Amino acid sequence: MTQGIEGGGAGEGPAWWQRGVIYQIYPRSFQDTDGDGVGDLRGIVQRLDYLRWLGVDAVWISPFYPSPMDDFGYDVTDHRAVDRAYGSMVDFGRIVEQAHARGIRVIVDYIPNHTSFRHPWFVEARAARHNRRRDWYVWRDPAPDGGPPNNWLSAFGGSAWEWDAPTGQYYLHTFLREQPDLNWRNTAVEVEMLDVLRFWLDRGADGVRVDAIQVVMKDAGFRDNPPNPNYREGVDDPYDALLRQHSADRPDVHALIERMRQVVEGYDGRVLIGEIYNEVERMMAYYGQDGRGVHFPYNFQLIKLPWNARTIDAAVRRYEELLPPGAWPNWVLGNHDRHRIASRVGPAQARVAAMLLLTLRGTPTVYYGDEIGMRDVPIPPDRVQDPWEKNLPGRGLGRDPERTPMQWSAEPSAGFTTGEPWLPVAADFAANNVAAQRVDPASMLALHRALMDLRRREPALSVGDWAPVDAQGDVLAYLRSHGDSRFLIALNLGAEPASLGFEGAGETVLSTLPETEGGRVEQTIELRGDEGVIVRLD
């Protein structure tokens, strides 16, 4: 058994980010209020009552900072402002004010690894080798043959080095060439970027999600990365052709994260979340020595693993075993970089997945639209926006399909905009939308709301202990408990009926299949295909 939380210290209960559900908003696609086809901050304010009704406790808002949009906000030109397409600082202030009035916290994105190549810092840096900002970025002389300094690869294809002819050096870009990497070994960069953290915390942000934190520190000697022996040419992402031994996940990143944590700890009740795509064993280091790292590194296993009960059961057990003492777990089913859960496992299993996400021990993050079962939307070639798809077409790496506009109603453009949406809306939006599902007690939305409500009312499901339950075949099962309250969660990850034997008896309080009525179960739970149940044990 893995223990939950009895208290948060100093007489306090669990922290809000441990009790609550986080909801990720991709602002470009959430709600447009001015008819330009792009979502904005006022749109988020407009939909806060919906989020309160749904039952979320915090919103994480993807980047809304000034940007030329080469990577849609992850290429920043000003870390202390709002892009005009999204609104203004006044609008951000209204989000904080109105969200807090509804009991909803606000988490912002923090992008420390790179800026836009149009950022004033980089414009200065590339002006001349002797410029005062030159060392704010990573510059290297060519290799003896005149080529890139080493073999490091860009996440978006090709070399991670871009030649700058006027100054005769290469600059590093882990992502797009329009996103030059900052040099965090320069103390001036660290001072400036830590102050960016303070800027948003001073303005009421309840936490930050740190983008791509594992790549911020690089090998000081810029050694070549070794080849990946498991790489399959033509099958795997070309970025995975090399093991990123020297360009990411460096030991000295953890001291930097500790300094970020110190900034966040200077504000009451704030949270620091890290984006780390790594093996679960290596992920644990990001909690930091004695818990001084991020409050939690995002755990993407449910996004990456095959949808198989035995595989997921083993992964959950292993994750719980590896957590450092006092470390808090978390789970994610989808985000703006990965295909939607309903497309990966199908609509029926997406309901089971929702029950899994919202009953495992730890903080769950729900991606906008997943609560209504939104699926990936096919993007015609002439509507492609994502640079990943443009650089590596036809490889299935494009992220536009999971970033399409939120489906609010059967109105034109799904109620997202009165103009032409920046990405096409789903073909099924007239039937599959928030308005239709709010009045349907059997809907995916109704299931999410019921799960969040039960989770809020029952400490066993939010901050309680977790213990695995042995099961066979397509059944995944576990116990959640707090005090005298115990729940058995049984999930059928297959389409055929299955059963789970257990000791004792209880009452079914919720099923993923709306036609299932609550009732007594003793010794055996009979599950229909694609069904999950929560049983309150006697």
N, C-alpha and C positions, 0 to 999 in steps of 0.2 A: 504493500500500500504506500502511496505517496501522499504525504500530509498536505492539507490545505492551510488556510490562514485562520488563526484564532484572533489575532489582533495585529495592528500595525505599529505597535510600540508606543510608549508614552501615553498609554490609555486609549489610543486611537484604534479604530477598526481598520479593515483593509483599505488600501488606497483606491481612489475612484477608478484608476486604470487597471486595477486588478478585479474589481467587481463588475466593471462595465463592458459594453459592446462598442467597438469602434466601427464607424461607417466611413469608408473612403469615398470622397467626392472627386471626380475628375472634372474640374470646373468648366472646361471647354464644352463638355457634353451634358451638363446637369440641367441648367435652365437659363434660357436667353430671355432678357427683358427688353432689349432695344431693337430686336428685329434684324440684327446683322448675321444671324446664324451661328453665333458663338456664345456659349454660356458665359455668365458673368457673376460677380459677387452679389449683386442685387438679386439674382435668381436664387442664390443659396438662401438669402434672407427670406425670400418669398416662400421657400419650401421648408422652413424650419418647423412649422406646425406639423407638417407631414412626418418629419423625422421624430418629433416628440411623440406623435401618435404611434409610430412604428415601435418606439421603445429604445432607440439608440442612446448611448450615454456620451459619445464624443464623435466629432467629425474630424477626419484627417483630410485636409484640402491639398490636393496636388498643386504644383507651382502656379502662381499667378503674378510673378514678378516681371518687370519689363524684359522683353526678349524679342529677337527677330524671328522666333518660332522655327528655327532650323530643327530643333528637337522639342518643339511645343512646350516651352517654359523651362526645360532643363538646361537651356543655354541662356544664362542670365546676363543682362547688361547693367543692372542696378539692384543690389540685394536689399535695398531699403525703400522700396517703392512698389506700386501696383501697376501692371501693364494697363494702358488705357483701354485695351479691348475688354478687360475684366472690370474696370471701374477705377476706384481711387482709394486712398488711405481712409477717407471718410467711410467708404463702403465696407472696408475691412473692419473698422471700428464698430459699424452697425452689426456686422456678423457676430463679433465678440459680445457686444451688449445684448443683442436679441437672443443669441444662443444661450448665454449665461442666464438670462431671464427665464429660459425654458429648462434649465438644468442640464444643458448640453455643453460639454467642453469643446475647445477648438485646438486642433493640432495642425501645425504648418510644416511644409517641406523645407528642408535646409540642404543646400547643395554645395558641399565644401570642396569637391574634387576639381571642379573646373568652372570656367565662366564661358560666356560667348566670346568669339573672336572680335566682336564689336564692342566689348566692354572697354570703357576708357582705360582701364589698367593695361589691357593687352594692346590697345592702339598705341599707348606709350611704349610698352615693352618691345614692340617690333619696330619702333621708329629708329632705334640705333642700339648697338651693343652696349654703349656706355649709359643708356637711359636708366634713371633711378628705379624704374619698374621692371627692368630686364629680368632680374633674378626673382621676380614674383612668379615667374613661369619656369617651365623646365626646358632648357635649351641645351643642345649638344652639337659638337662639331661632327661633320660627316665621318663615316668609316674610311679607312685608307683607300677603298675603291670609289669613294665619293657617294656611296649609298647611305641608308639610314644607320644610325649609331649602333643599333642592335636589332634583334629579330622580333621585338614585341609587336603584338597584333592589336588592332582596334576592334572593339566590340561590334562595330558596324561594318567590318570588312576591310581587308588590306592592312598595310603597315600602320602602326600607332604613331609614326613620325611624319611630319609634313615639312617639306623644304621651304625655307624662306630666303629667296634669292637675294633680296636687297641687303640682308645682314649676313648671309653665308652660313647659316646654321639651321638645324632642324629643331622644331618644337614638338613636344609630346602631346598627343591627344588620345586618351584611352577610349574615347567615344568618337564622335564626329570630328573631322578636321576643323569644324567651326566651333569646337569646344576644347580649347587648349587647357591643359592641366595646370593647376596652381602648384607652386613649390612650397609645400608646408615645412620644408626644412629652413625656410627663411622666416625668422622670428616676426618680421613685419607682417607677413601674410597671416600667421597665426593670430597675432594681436587684432588685426583688422577683421578676420573672419569670426573670431570669438565675440567680437563686439556686435557682429551681425546677429548672433544668437541673442544677445542682450536686447537688441533693438526690438525684436518681435516678442520676446518675453515681457519687456517693458510695456508693450501695447496689448497685453492681455492674453497672448497665446498660452495655452495650458500645457503645451509640450511641442516637441519637434520630432519629426521623422527624418533621420539623417540619410541622405541618398548616397548609395554606393560607397559606404564608409570603408570597406575593406581595400579599396584601391587608392586611397588618399596618400599613403606612404609607399614609396618605391625603394628598391634596392639602391643604396648610395653609389654602388659601383656600376650600376646599369648592365649587369651581366645578362647574357642571353637566357631566355627561357628554354627548358628542355622540351623535346617532343613528347606528345601524349601518346603512349603506346596503344591506347584503346581508341584512338581517333579513327573514324571511318570516313574516308574521302567520299564526298558526294552525298553522304547521309547526315553527318553531324554538322552543327554550326561551325564554320571555318574558324571562329574565335577559339574553339576548343582544340585546335590542332596542336597547340602548345600548352604545357602545364604552366600556369601563371605563378611560378615559384618566386620570381623576382619582381614582378610588376604588380602584385596584389598580396593581401593577407600577410603583410610583413610584421614581424614581432613588435616593431616600434610604433605601430598604429595604436596599440593599447594604451600607451602612456598619453597619446594625444586624446583618445576617447576619455580618459580619466579627467583631462583638463576641460573637455566639453562638459562632462558630468558635473564638475565643480561649478561651472557657470550656471547650469540648470539648478543645482542644489541651492544656489543663492536666492531662489524664488520658491515660495511655499507651494507644495503640492503639484509640481510640474513633472513631466515625464520625458525621458530621452529614449527614443526607439531607433534601432539601427537596421538598415537594409543590408543584409549579408546573404549572398547566395553561396553556400558552402556546404561541405559535408557536415552532418550534424555533430560529429566529434570535434571538428574545428570551430564550429559555431559557438560552442560553449565558452571559448576563451573570451568572447566579446562581452560576457557578463562582467569580466574584469576580475582582477585579484581582490579578494574579499568583497566582491559585489560592487566595485567602484567603476565598472564600465557602463554600458547602456543598461537601462532598466530591463529591457529585453531586446534581443535581436530577432527580427522577424523570422519565423519558422515556416518555410515554404514547402515542407514535405508533402502536404496534401495536394499541392499543385503539381509536383514533379513525379510522385509515385504512381505506379499502375493502380487502377481502381480495383483492388483485390483485398478481400477481408483479411487473409492471412498476412499479406505484405504490410497492410496498414496496422494490423494488430502488433506485429513485430516492431514496426517503426515507432508506434506510440510507446510501447514498453521500453524500447531502447532509449528514446528521448527522455522519458521520465527517469530512467536509471542514470543517465549522463548529467542531468541538471546539477549544477553545483549547489551546495547547501544554501537554502534561502532563496535560490533563483526562481523567478516566476516564469511559467511557460506561456506560450501563445500559439495560435493556430490561424491559418489563412487558407481560403479556398480559391481566391482569385484576386487579380489586381490589373492595373493598366498595362502590364507587360506580358500577360499570359492569357491564353484562350479561356473563355468563360466556362464555368463548371458545368452548366447545362449543355454546352457543346461537347465537353470532354466525356461526360458520362451519360448524357441523355436526360430529358426532363423528369422521368420517374425517379432515377437515382439522384438527381439534384435535390429532391426533397429529403432523401435519406442523408445526403451530404450536409444539408442544412441542420438536421438534427445532430449529426456528428459534430459539426463545428461549434454549435451552441450548447453542447453538453460535455465536451472534453474539458479537462482541467486547464485553466489558463484564459488569457484574454483573446476573444475572437475578433477578427476584423472582417466585416462584410463589405464587399465591393458593390458600388452603386448598381442597381438594376438586377443584381443576383436575387434580391428578395422577391422579384416578380418572374424569375426564371428567364431573363434575357439571354439570348444566344448570340454567338458570333454572327456578324452580318457580312455577307459577301460584298467586297468592294470592287466595283468595276475599275479597270486599269486607269481610266481617265479621272477617277476620283481618289486615287491613292494619295495619301498625305504623309505617311510614315517614312522617314528617311531610311530605316532599316530595310523596308520592302523595296524602296527605290534602289538602294545600293546592292541588295542581294535578292533580286526578284525571283518569285516562284519557289523559294525555299521554305515557305511556311513560317517565316520569321516576322512578317509584318504584324503590327499591333493595332492597326486601324479597326479590325473586326470587333475587338473587345472594347473599343472606345466610342462606339456610336451613341447618338443622343438618347437620353433617358426617355422612356416611353410612359408619358404621363396620362394620356387620354386618347380617344379616337379622333380628336381634332386633327386638322392638317399638320404634318410634321410631328405627330404624336404629342402635340401640346408643348413641344420644346421651344419652338420659335415661330414667329409670324413670317420669317424670311426663309431663305434657302439654307438648310442646315449644312454645316461645314463637312459633315460626313452623312451618308445616306442613313435614313432610319430603317428599322427592320420591316420586312414586308408584312409581318403579322401584327403590326402595332395596333391596328383597329380593334383586335380582339385581346391582345396581350398588353395590358397597360395598367397603371396604378388605379385609375378610376373604376375600371371594370372589376379588378380584383378586390378592391376595398369592400364591395357589396357582395362578394362571393365567399361564403364561409369555408368553401372547399379549396380556395385558391392557395397558390404558393405564398402570396403576401400574408394571407391569414395564418398560414403555418409559421412563417417567420415571426409574426407578431405574438402568436401564442407561445412560441419557444422563448422569445425575449421576456415575455411577461412571467412565464414560469421560472426562468432563470433569475429574474429579479426578486421574485417572491421566495425562492428557495435557496438559502445560502449553500446547501449541499451542491447545487448545480453551478454556482458561481465561484465560491471560494473554498468549497469543501474538499475532502480527501478523494483520491482516485485509486482504484484497484482494478487490475485486469480480471476478466472472467474467461476461463477456457471455453472455447467454442470450436465448432467444426465447419468446414465447407465455406459457404458464403456469409456466415454469421459472424459479426463482430460484436463483442459485449464487454461491458465494464460496469463497475459500481461507483457511485458518487455518494458521499456521506458527510454529515455535519451534525455533531451531537447525536440525538436519537433518530434523526431523519436519514433514511437510506433510499436511494433510487438505483434501480437496475435499468441500464440502457441496452437494448438489443436491436441490432441493425442488420437487415438482410441486404447485402450488397449484390444479390443476384435476382434474377427474374422469376425463379421458381420458388414455391413454398419451402420453408425450412423451419426447424424447431430448435429450441434451446432448453436444455434441462438445467434446473437450478434448485437449490435447497430453500424451502420456505414458500411463502405466498405473498400476494400483494394485489394492488389495484392499478389497472392501466389508467394513466392520467392523460396521455397524449399519444396519438399515432400519426405517422406521416400520411396515412390513408384516411381521408375524411369520413369515409363510410364506416370506419371501425368505431364501435361504441366502447366506452370504458367498461371494464368488468373485472371480476376476480380472476386471477391466474394462480395456479398452485403446481409446483414442481416442474411444469413445462410451459413455455411460451411458444405458441404456434404463430409463425410469421408468414404472411402472404408474400408473394414476390414483390420486391421493391418496397418493403415496409420496414419502418423503424418504430419502436415503441419505447415509452418511458413508463416504468412500473414503480409505484411507490410501495416499498416493501413494508410488511408488518413489523 
